[in-house]
Amino acid sequence: MRAVAVWAAWLMSAAVWSEVTAQASQSDRPVKRYNVLFLICDDLNCDLGCYGHPQVQSPNIDRLAARGVRFAQAHCQYPLCGPSRASFMTGLYPDQTLIHGNAIYLRTRVPNVVTMSQIFRQDGYFAMRIGKIFHYGVPRHIGTGGHDDPDSWDYTINPRGRDKDEEDKIFSLRPGSFGGTLSWLAADGTDEEQTDGIGATAAVKMLERFAENGRPFFLAVGFYRPHTPYVAPKADFARYPVDSITVPRIPDGYYDSLPAPARKWLLRKKVQVGLDPALAKQAIQAYHASITFVDRQVGRVLDALEKTGLADNTIVLLT
């Protein structure tokens, strides 16, 4: 997760896509084993239609929210990717995992921990990761395993697309720096050429296989957008004309009102403080374009879940 700002974390879950009838006793019916589809959009805040944003187009996440439970007061355990992801994958606080930074492998701190996906593996589920679930340096680690936990999975896929291969085209406030700096690109090509499009395609294929073989699964799909660099097809940028974007005003004295560590953290990258409004509008445009792009990939996976018939027996989580 990006360290430029601390986003309020949110989590939505569609507990069961289909309506669940009254449960019969175990003597009447065997226990139903639900599949799990866990979707993560990196650095996604609440700029979504389902949270009332007036501009952002997120129809697929919105339809998931409409069918499930949308949380309005859920917050991340820690304002960094590594500690936060280790926390929700283990159910432990960062002070228990002892992970307070990003570039840390889980089992160097808690070697005997059992992760969420491991629990499913132990119960006969096929546990699979596509993309970023544990910490990755983005975009540096795209196409690799990052700081993954191999014990958590039966199989993994590390997608890599043209967004990684065309970093020389990306605009950055600090040239050559992308992951922790405001940076963006209105990209050429199709969705399927981007890393997240490749990841979505892999997820669709896996759902088709699961539908054929009938094995229960825990499928975690970690999308990289809208983490910086904000890369999305040009058509998504065009959805958000810069003239239509309003730059939020920072109240006078805001930074002085913060605790000293938070103030120091926010002000440490001076190039991103007090941006010219025209440049700030471009950054917001790029962020919203990335949201719409990744929303479309979420939609492709959800559509495959419906098409394969797996939706009737799958728990869906999105964060």
N, C-alpha and C positions, 0 to 999 in steps of 0.2 A: 504494500500500500504506500502511496506517495506521502512524503513527509512535508510537502509544501503547506498543507493545511490539515487540520484534524476534522475529518468529516464525522457527523453523527452517523453511527452505523444503523442499519435496518435489516430486518430479516422478515421474509414472507414465506409462508408455507402453505401449500395446498395439501391438506392432510390426506385427503383421498379425492381423486378427481370425480369419481362417480358417487352417487348417493349410497350410503352404507345402511343397509336394513338392520333391524334389531338383531343383536347377536344371539345365536342359538348356543346352547350348552355344548361343551366339548364332547359330550357323549353323543350328541346329535350330528355334529359337524367337525371335521378336522380343523385345526387352527390354520387360518389363512396367512401365508407368508408374503408380505408386501415387498415389492422391489423398492429401491430408493434411487431417486435421481436428484443429485445435489449440484446446483448450478451456482457459480460464483462469478460476479462481474467486478473486476478489480477497480477499486477507488470509485465505485458508483455511490453518489450521494442521493438525496431525495428529489433531485430534479427529474421528476417523472409525472406522467399524467395522473397516476393513481394516488399521488401525494399532492395533487392540486396545482402542479406547475402549469402556467398558462400557455407555454410555447413548446416545450419538449414533446416530441412525438415518440411514444413508447407503447404502441398498441399491444404488443405481445406480453410484456411484463404486466401491463394493465389488465389484460384478460386473465392472467394467472392470479393476480391480486383479487379480481372480482369473484373468482371461484374458490378462493382459499381464505387465509387469515393474514391480514396486513398489520404489522406491528408499527406503532407510532412512537413508542418509548423504549426501543431497544438500542443499546449502545455497545460499541466495541470495548473489549477488555483493555486495550492498549493502543495508543496512537501510532503504531508501527505495524507493518505487515507481518513480520516474523513472529513476534509475541502474540499478536491477535489470532493468527491462523493456528499456531500451536495450541492456543487456548481452546478454540472451538473444535479442534480435531481431537482433543484429549479430555475436555471437560474440566481442565485445571486452570486456575488463575496463573498469570505470568509469574507471580511470586512463588508459585508451586513448581512451575516448569523451570524457573530460573532463567528464562529467556526474555531478555529485555532489549535485545538488538536484532538486527535482521540476518546477518550472515552466520547463522548458528544452526547446525543440524540438531534435530530434536533429541536424538539418543546420546548426544554428548553431555546432555544435562539430566535427562530422565531415561536411562537406558532400558528400564524394564516396563515402561509405560505401555498400556494397551490403547491404541487409538480407536476412534469411532469405526473406521472402516475395518480395522482388525477384528473387532467384535463380530461384524458381519461375516468376515472370512472364517472365523472360528465356528460359525453356525452354518457353514456350507454355502454361503453366498459367494459369487464371483465379484471381487472388489477390483475396480478399475479406475485409473486416473487418466484424464485427458487434459493437458495444459497445467495451469498454475493452481495448485491446491495448498501445498506448503510454500514457504517463501521462495521467490525468484527475484533476482535483480532484473528489472524490466527497463529497457529492452535487452540488456546484456546477456541474460540467460535464456532468452527465447530460443527454442530448438534443443535445449538441454534438459536435464533433470532438475536443475537448480539445486535448492537445498531440500530435496525431497526425502521422504522416509520410505525406503524400499519395503520395509516390513508391513506397510499399510496396504499393499496392493498385490494382486495376482498378475496384473498386466498394466503397462503404462504406454501412453503415446505423447510425444513431445512435438507438437506442430510448429512449423516455421514457414512464414510466408514472405511476400515481397516487402511488407512493412519493415522486416528485419534486414532484408537485403538491399533496401534503398534508403538507408539512414542518411546517406549523403544529401538527400533531397529535403530533409526535414529542417524546418526553421526552428531555431532555439534561441531563447534570450541569452544563453551562454553557448556559443557555437561549439559543437562537438559534445555537449552534455544534454542528455535527453531524459533519463529516468527520474531525476529529482528536480527537474527544471521545466518551467512552462515551455512546451515545444509542440509543434503540430505540423500536419501535412494533409492537404487535400489530394488524395491519392488517385492515380490512374488505375484502371483495371476493375475486375469484378470482386464481389464479396469473397468468392471461393479462392481468390489468390492471396487474400490476407490471412494472417495467422489464425485469427478467430474464425474465419470462414472455413479454413482447413480443419480446425478443431470441431466445428459444428458438423461438418461432413463426416468426420470420423465417428462422432457420437450417433449420428443417424444410422450409419452402417452397423454400429454395435447394437443399437436397439433392434434393428432388423434381425441380427443374429440371435439375440436373446429371445426374441419372439419365436424363432424357429426351434431353439433347443430347450426352451422352457426352464432354464436354470435361473433361480432367483439371483438378483444382482444388486450391487451398490455401485452406481456409476457416478463419479464425480467429474464434472466438466468445469474447468477453470478458464474463463475468458480473461484476456489481458487488457482489453479496453473496458472502461475509459481511462485507464492509467496513462500517464504521459509516456511517450509522446502521443498526443491525440491524433491518431491516424484513422481516417475514414474515407470512403469514396467521395469524389467531388460532388456527386449528386446529393449527398447528405449535408455537406457544407451549404449547398444552395438552398436547402430547406430553411436555413436560419440567416437571412440577410443581416449584415452587421448593423444596418440602419434601424432594424427592429429590436435590437438588443439594448437593454438598460444595464448599466454597470452599477451594482449595489454601492451605496455610499457608506463609508466607514465613519461612524460617529466621532466627533471630536473627543479626544481623550481616551479613545478605546484601548489603545495599546497600554497606556498608563494604568488602566483598570485591571489589567491581567496580572496574575502571579508572575514574578520575575522569570522563572524558568520558561513559562509559556511565551512571554514577551520576547525573550532572547531567541527562542526557537523560531518564532514567526519572522523576526527581523534579521535573522542571520544571513539570508540571501537577499542582499540589498537590491539586486537587479529586479527582483519581483515585487518590491515594495513601492507603492505610489506610481503604478504604471500609468502611462499616458492613456486616457480614455479610449482612444482609437485602437491602441494595441490590446487593451483589456477586452474590448468588444470582440476582437479576433480570437482571443484565447477562449472566451465564453462560447463563441460560435463553434470553435473546434471541439470543445468539451461536449457540447450538445450534439454535434454531428457524430461524435464517437458513441454517445449513448444510443442514438437512433440506430447506428450500425450494429452495435452489440445486441440491441433489442431484437433486431431482425434475425440474428443468429440464435438467440433464445427461442424465437418463434419457429425456426426450422426444427429445432430439437423437440419442442412441444408438439409440433405437427406430426413428427415421426412417431412420437409416443401414442398419439391418437390413431394414426394410420395403422400401426402394428397391433392395435388392440391392447397394448400394455397399460394404457391410461387407467383402465378399470382396476388395476392391481398395483399401482405405483404411487408412493409418497413422493411429492415434489417439494424441494426446498430451494429458495433463491435468496442469496444475500449479496 
